[in-house]
């Protein structure tokens, strides 16, 4: 998935409304909060690559906190 996103990053442009809905549906509170004020805007222009990058950072941080990926 990461390779696909990196390859096609410039094609992931959506409206703030879609970004907000994605945050709600996926329970990504940070994404929902970021677009809460713009949730009714339908004009495209939000690059979802930034959201994917943030999601990856949070997943890595959470994994480290839970000891995932560490040698035992």
Helices and strands as residue ranges (DSSP letters): H 2-7, G 9-11, E 13-15, H 16-25, H 29-35, E 44-47, H 48-65
